[in-house]
Amino acid sequence: MFVAGLAVVRAHNVWEKNWTVLITLAGWFLLLLGLLRMFVASQYQQAIQRTNSITFMVLEGCLFLVALTITFKAYGPDLPPTE
């Protein structure tokens, strides 16, 4: 996760007021989660074990919606910006 996040942040560190910021935020999230899992792995595992399965389903749903948004915007039709 750390390496993937670092690659995304290095290649796409764009902070604009549009949908592309989701890619940058996803890269930073992966980078920080990778660091967390490297340096405090035992505490991370204990926290995961205490978390209830409904919480995981909600988080997975949110990640799925972000992934759908990024995919649709990247491969969908190019619409002119509205001002």
C-alpha positions as CSV (number, residue, x, y, z in Angstrom):
1,M,0.0,0.0,0.0
2,F,2.8,2.4,0.8
3,V,4.5,1.9,-2.6
4,A,1.3,2.2,-4.5
5,G,0.3,5.4,-2.6
6,L,3.8,6.9,-3.1
7,A,3.6,6.2,-6.9
8,V,0.1,7.8,-7.1
9,V,1.2,10.9,-5.1
10,R,4.4,11.3,-7.1
11,A,2.6,11.0,-10.4
12,H,-0.6,12.8,-9.6
13,N,-0.4,15.3,-6.8
14,V,-3.1,17.7,-8.2
15,W,-5.2,19.8,-5.9
16,E,-7.8,21.3,-8.2
17,K,-11.5,21.9,-7.4
18,N,-12.8,19.0,-9.6
19,W,-13.1,15.2,-9.5
20,T,-9.3,14.6,-10.1
21,V,-8.6,15.4,-6.4
22,L,-10.1,12.0,-5.6
23,I,-7.1,10.4,-7.2
24,T,-4.7,12.5,-5.1
25,L,-6.7,11.8,-1.9
26,A,-6.7,8.1,-2.7
27,G,-2.9,8.2,-3.1
28,W,-2.4,10.0,0.2
29,F,-4.8,7.5,1.9
30,L,-2.8,4.6,0.6
31,L,0.5,6.2,1.6
32,L,-0.6,6.9,5.2
33,L,-2.3,3.5,5.6
34,G,0.9,1.8,4.3
35,L,3.0,3.7,6.8
36,L,0.5,2.8,9.6
37,R,0.6,-0.9,8.7
38,M,4.4,-0.9,8.6
39,F,5.2,0.9,11.9
40,V,2.3,0.0,14.2
41,A,1.2,-3.3,12.7
42,S,0.3,-5.0,16.0
43,Q,-1.9,-2.1,17.1
44,Y,-3.5,-2.0,13.6
45,Q,-4.3,-5.7,13.8
46,Q,-5.9,-5.4,17.3
47,A,-8.0,-2.4,16.1
48,I,-9.2,-4.4,13.1
49,Q,-10.2,-7.3,15.2
50,R,-12.3,-5.1,17.6
51,T,-14.1,-3.4,14.7
52,N,-17.5,-4.8,13.8
53,S,-18.3,-6.1,10.4
54,I,-21.0,-3.5,9.6
55,T,-18.3,-0.8,9.8
56,F,-16.3,-2.7,7.2
57,M,-19.3,-3.0,4.9
58,V,-19.9,0.8,5.1
59,L,-16.3,1.6,4.4
60,E,-16.2,-0.9,1.5
61,G,-19.3,0.8,0.1
62,C,-17.7,4.2,0.4
63,L,-14.6,3.0,-1.4
64,F,-16.7,1.4,-4.1
65,L,-18.5,4.7,-4.7
66,V,-15.3,6.6,-4.9
67,A,-13.9,4.0,-7.4
68,L,-17.0,4.2,-9.5
69,T,-16.8,7.9,-9.6
70,I,-13.2,7.9,-10.6
71,T,-13.8,5.3,-13.3
72,F,-16.9,7.0,-14.7
73,K,-15.2,10.4,-14.9
74,A,-12.0,9.0,-16.4
75,Y,-13.6,6.8,-19.1
76,G,-17.0,8.6,-19.5
77,P,-17.8,11.2,-22.1
78,D,-15.9,14.5,-21.9
79,L,-18.4,17.2,-21.1
80,P,-17.6,20.8,-21.4
81,P,-17.1,22.5,-18.0
82,T,-20.1,24.6,-16.8
83,E,-19.5,28.0,-15.3
